């Protein structure tokens, strides 16, 4: 498909201003949470991305009225008439997102049953959905697996339980929260994820009438209530998109003001950005990121769950590290296959070697399992335009950064995948002076 192809003419710094809106990792989940309420909810700062469209479609299939509000980026969600959806219609959404798994708890509460199709998402490593189903069993659901998907039934009201996650998974934490708020009794969740998007989801649920307390030791206590109302909420900004543009500024020797970016959720990233040699300036409206000149510095980096360095920040930063002087070590501890995107960077002229060992940090759960989850990046390297096929959301944006930093023209296939998490990225590229073109167009620079 030609409309899924982008020609990128590299070598120019990205300069200018772009706007980010609500976090991809919060907004679709807050939309699902609206299912739990007896009245309408109002969600603001909603980005125009694929995952939002998928959840909007799924909600509408289940009888939820979803309409745009008076504000730009505002959705009004009314779940007054929740109903069962046609299996074939639900199945049509299979493969487009992993969000449907989070419909389980709310639908079990509202309807007493749920159907979940096969799930898609980015191919960056294991995200076992079986654990979600095991969690739901602990709440009292019965589960039957069929070729077209999974059927869940709640013979009676779901009940609170005690759950300890083997790893602080964001998805599993969201599943517990969305199920426990209307379950009878108290749910204790240990080793929970505490990402800012999780905290924002808890704020949404509390506005609806939920009783949720967070401990300092990754323990969350949820006291079930009999009924929830709607909410009025402005989604927190997308710190992952903000960091992607920051890395683009660094790799292209540019200067980008990210309006809407917020310091508090990005402190770990900002520290690392400064260590590499990037410069930033925070004000009340956003953050300016720029390459101050001189050499970038090699670093040792280890990804981790919040408050550590986020795995979604790793891929864009690796592109910038190809331009740093010396050997950088990157140890990926969250997704075992997330360094696979580096092969294409090597074809462009980067020098990145992958290892099975846990390099530069503490041993992780992938160390003895034969996964190439550590990288040594030798720089600086001159990148040359190449043929690129986007593998996943963050890897795809990283390829765009590499193509923009490279000398010559790159042909990037699969750009439609970037629409999952980056709102209006083509317009933003052009606003920053990127020299890009769709095959049917003439080259455009701003």
Secondary structure, 3 states (H helix, E strand, C coil): CHHHEEEEECCCCCEEEEECCECHHHHHHHHHHHHHECCCEEEECCCCCHHHHHHHHHHHHCCCEEEECCCCCCEEEECCCCCCCCHHHHHCCCCCCCHHHHHHHHHHHHHCEEEEECCCCCCCCCCCCHHHHHHHHHHCCEEEEECCEEEEECCCCCECCEEECCCCCHHHHHHHHHHHCCCECEEEEECCCCCHHHHHHHHHHHHHCCEEEECCCCCEEEECCCCECCCEEECCECHHHHHHHHHHHHHCCCEEEEECCCCHHHHHHHHHHHHHCEEEEECCCEEEEEECCCCEECCEEEECCCCCECHHHHHHHHHHHCCEEEEEEEECCCCCCHHHHHHHHHHCCCEEEEECCCCCCCCCCCCCCCCCCEEEEEECCCCECCEEECCCHHHHHHHHHHHHHCECEEEEECHHHHHHCCCCHHHHHHHCCCEEECCCCCCECC
